[in-house]
Amino acid sequence: MKASELRLGNLFQDREGRLCQVEAVYSDINSCEIRAINSSITSMPVKEIPLNDEWLARLGFKPRGGPGGSLICDKVSISPQGETHLVWLHTGTFAMTLIEIEVKAVHQLQNLFFALIGKELEVK
């Protein structure tokens, strides 16, 4: 994972399993500062948080209804496909656009959601 792939507020876990958040990104030296939430320290290194049903619910995604088990938050739907997820952007009343990108981790979904909607995807 490169610092250039990160945004402020991206979520990770440290090796103790504590929830951590990106506080600063230094792309010129490919480094970042990450702190444990509700703690002054983190036991580095951090690891990605795998995207799963529990995390989708924590991020505010709710069942969309209908076949396929897709979930929705704002104008973004996500549908589990094995180890990855398909992401759809609702562009109108009945229109949707498939975003063909592999989303496996919470920080990846946070970044994509911000790029599509212009809002932060935060833990509820």
C-alpha positions in Angstrom: 0.0 0.0 0.0 1.3 3.4 -1.0 0.7 6.7 0.9 -0.5 8.1 -2.4 -3.5 5.7 -2.2 -4.6 7.1 1.2 -6.8 9.9 2.3 -7.2 11.6 5.6 -9.8 9.7 7.6 -9.1 6.3 6.0 -9.6 3.5 8.5 -7.2 0.6 9.2 -6.5 -1.8 12.1 -3.2 -2.1 14.0 -1.7 -5.5 14.8 -3.6 -5.4 18.1 -6.9 -5.1 16.2 -7.5 -1.5 17.3 -9.3 0.8 14.8 -6.9 3.4 13.4 -7.3 6.5 11.2 -5.0 8.3 8.8 -4.1 11.7 10.3 -1.6 12.9 7.7 -0.3 11.8 4.3 3.2 12.8 3.0 3.2 11.7 -0.6 6.6 13.2 -1.3 8.2 10.6 1.0 5.5 7.9 0.6 4.7 8.0 4.3 1.7 8.7 6.5 0.7 9.2 10.2 -1.9 6.9 11.5 -3.3 7.0 15.1 -5.4 4.5 17.0 -8.8 5.9 17.6 -9.6 6.4 21.4 -5.9 5.7 22.1 -2.8 7.9 22.0 -0.7 5.2 20.4 -0.9 2.5 17.8 1.1 -0.7 17.5 2.3 -0.5 14.0 2.2 -1.8 11.3 -1.4 -1.3 10.3 -3.3 -3.5 8.0 -6.3 -3.1 5.7 -9.7 -3.8 7.1 -11.4 -6.4 4.9 -14.7 -5.2 3.5 -17.5 -7.5 4.8 -21.2 -7.2 5.8 -20.4 -6.0 9.4 -18.2 -3.2 8.0 -20.7 -2.2 5.3 -23.4 -1.9 8.0 -21.0 0.2 10.2 -20.4 2.5 7.2 -24.1 3.1 6.8 -25.0 0.7 4.0 -28.5 -0.8 4.3 -30.2 -3.7 2.4 -31.5 -2.4 -0.9 -34.2 -5.0 -1.3 -34.7 -7.3 -4.3 -32.4 -10.1 -5.6 -28.6 -10.2 -5.3 -28.2 -9.0 -1.7 -27.0 -5.5 -2.6 -26.7 -2.7 -0.1 -27.1 1.0 -0.6 -25.8 4.2 1.0 -26.7 7.6 -0.5 -26.4 7.0 -4.3 -24.0 4.1 -4.1 -25.0 0.4 -4.1 -22.5 -2.4 -3.4 -23.0 -6.1 -4.2 -20.7 -8.8 -2.7 -19.1 -11.0 -5.4 -16.9 -13.5 -3.6 -13.9 -11.8 -2.1 -14.6 -8.5 -3.9 -17.6 -6.2 -4.5 -19.3 -4.6 -7.4 -20.1 -0.9 -7.0 -23.0 0.8 -8.7 -23.7 4.6 -8.9 -27.3 5.6 -9.1 -27.4 8.4 -11.7 -31.1 8.9 -12.1 -34.5 7.5 -11.2 -34.0 4.2 -13.0 -30.4 4.6 -14.2 -27.3 3.0 -12.7 -23.7 2.9 -13.8 -21.4 0.0 -12.9 -18.1 1.1 -11.5 -15.7 -1.7 -12.5 -13.1 -1.6 -9.8 -12.1 -4.2 -7.3 -13.1 -3.1 -3.8 -11.8 -5.4 -1.0 -11.0 -3.1 1.9 -12.7 -0.4 3.9 -10.3 2.4 2.9 -10.8 1.6 -0.8 -14.5 2.0 -0.4 -14.0 5.2 1.5 -11.9 6.6 -1.3 -14.3 5.5 -4.1 -17.4 6.8 -2.2 -15.7 10.2 -1.8 -14.7 10.3 -5.5 -18.3 9.4 -6.6 -20.4 11.4 -4.1 -18.1 14.0 -2.7 -19.0 13.0 0.9 -17.0 11.2 3.5 -18.0 7.6 4.3 -17.6 7.4 8.1 -18.4 4.8 10.8 -21.9 5.1 12.1 
